[in-house]
Structures are given as structure tokens and as C-alpha cells.
Amino acid sequence: MERSLLAFNAFGLDTQASFTSNVRQLQATFFPGSCGFIDAETALHELVGLARFRVYRRLWLY
């Protein structure tokens, strides 16, 4: 959500965030499930995307 807001604001569009619809219930287990790996990959993807966006902004590419 944060990356989307930054991108829209970079192009001069004033946006407002809304709630997400795919919220999962937490379950504490000893061994991680497949959903945990998927969530970790999604979070890492967003962190890399935010870093890339900030680098591109500093280089005046956006």
C-alpha cells in the first residue's frame, strides 16, 4: 500500500489508503507453514520495491 501511495503522489495524484481485504488469523506453530513463506516473500518484495522506488526518485527517474 505504501509503495502505491508513493507512486501516485510522485505523479501528482492525491490518494488515500483504504483497508486491505486479505487479513489472515495468526496461528503459532512450531514449524512454519507454506502461508508463512508466501507472506515473507510478499513482504520482502514490497521492501525491495520501496527501496527501488526511493532510489529511482533520487535519480529523478520518477
Wavefront OBJ file of the C-alpha trace (Angstrom):
o trace
v 0.000 0.000 0.000
v 2.798 2.412 0.891
v 4.573 1.898 -2.430
v 1.347 2.563 -4.344
v 0.720 5.769 -2.422
v 4.271 6.965 -3.099
v 3.925 6.216 -6.809
v 0.617 8.047 -7.163
v 1.948 11.033 -5.197
v 5.062 11.121 -7.414
v 2.819 11.731 -10.421
v 0.802 14.417 -8.653
v -2.255 12.389 -7.679
v -3.526 12.880 -4.137
v -4.600 9.477 -2.806
v -5.909 7.997 0.401
v -5.261 4.460 1.640
v -8.051 2.011 2.341
v -8.192 -1.207 4.334
v -6.963 -4.450 2.833
v -9.282 -7.392 2.421
v -6.975 -10.394 2.783
v -6.200 -10.333 6.510
v -5.300 -13.726 7.964
v -5.650 -15.016 11.506
v -2.357 -15.724 13.281
v -1.553 -19.268 14.360
v 1.501 -20.004 16.477
v 3.088 -23.305 15.446
v 6.470 -24.918 15.956
v 7.037 -25.492 12.223
v 6.274 -22.755 9.695
v 3.526 -23.403 7.194
v 3.515 -22.610 3.493
v 1.488 -19.438 4.057
v 4.313 -18.081 6.223
v 6.798 -18.441 3.386
v 4.396 -16.777 0.959
v 3.819 -13.883 3.371
v 7.568 -13.465 3.918
v 8.183 -13.385 0.153
v 5.431 -10.794 -0.298
v 6.841 -8.623 2.493
v 10.360 -8.862 1.050
v 9.026 -7.977 -2.405
v 7.393 -4.838 -1.007
v 10.508 -3.800 0.934
v 12.681 -4.155 -2.173
v 10.069 -2.247 -4.186
v 10.081 0.615 -1.665
v 13.877 0.796 -1.721
v 13.911 0.760 -5.535
v 11.271 3.489 -5.665
v 13.287 5.726 -3.334
v 16.463 5.181 -5.377
v 14.614 5.989 -8.614
v 13.196 9.162 -7.054
v 16.681 10.307 -6.033
v 17.917 9.652 -9.579
v 14.972 11.682 -10.994
v 13.626 8.667 -12.897
v 10.123 9.193 -11.454
l 1 2 3 4 5 6 7 8 9 10 11 12 13 14 15 16 17 18 19 20 21 22 23 24 25 26 27 28 29 30 31 32 33 34 35 36 37 38 39 40 41 42 43 44 45 46 47 48 49 50 51 52 53 54 55 56 57 58 59 60 61 62
